[in-house]
Amino acid sequence: MIIKVPKGHYQIVERRGVILKTDFLGSGIGLGMIDKENEIAGLCHFILPYKEHDLEIGEGEMILSGQSLLPLFLEELSSIGFNFSSAKIAIAGGSKYKEVPEFLNIGETNFKVVQSFLLKYSINPNNVMMRIGFSCHSFLEVNLKEKILKINLNGEEEVL
């Protein structure tokens, strides 16, 4: 089963042959994690960095910023026994476009928000794959079925 994780949301799955995927990331960030031992996977996808950018698009339907979404995502993973120290982690997106002035570089700001929340966890840097700031189409996939993470940059896939 394939689950698309929309912008401003996250999904966590346990012990299922599920594939979690983002749409086109752009300047947004996809944070994918797999704990192979406990068979837990999660994917968080956001486009804006700070709480003041949280959007209510319909009654009770929110698109959350990284600052609002990441603590919820990471705390839920932690509460179900996710092992951050042995987990495989992929961070993708944060595209920077050539014609955008530096003060509008939201991709870099989004990445800094992710970094600030991940500092609280014991993460093995050898288990992290990052593809941030590329000026191309990027997507992230968390495949619990095969227990791999995939980053796709302009059709070229990298697997962790």
C-alpha positions, 0 to 999 in steps of 0.5 A: 500500500502507498500512502501520500503524505500531504504538505503540512502533515505526517504519517507513522506506520508500524509493522506493515508493508507500507510505502510513504511518499511525498509530493514534489518537495520544492523549498519544503522539507521531507523528513523520513525515518525507519527503525528497522528493529522495531518496524516503525517508519514515519514521514513528515512533510512541511513547506513553511518553517514557523508557527505563524505560518500554520494555515487553516484551509477548512473547518478543522483542517490545518496545514502545519509548519515545521515548527508545529509539526516536527515536535508532534511527529518526533514525540509520537515516534518516541512514544511508540518506542522508535529507536533514534540511535539506530534509525535510518534518516533521510532529509530532502528538499529545501530547494533554492531557486536561482532567481530568488533573492537570498532573504527569500531562501525559505528552503534553508530556513526550513532545514534549520528548523529540522536541525533544531528539533533533531538535536534533541535525539541521539542520532547516528550521523552515519545513518543520515542521508541529506539532499538539501538545497538542490535546484531540481525536482525532489521527492522522498519515499519511506519504504517499510516493506523493503526497509529503505529510504529513497530520495529522488532528485530529477529522476535519479534515486538514492537509497539508504 
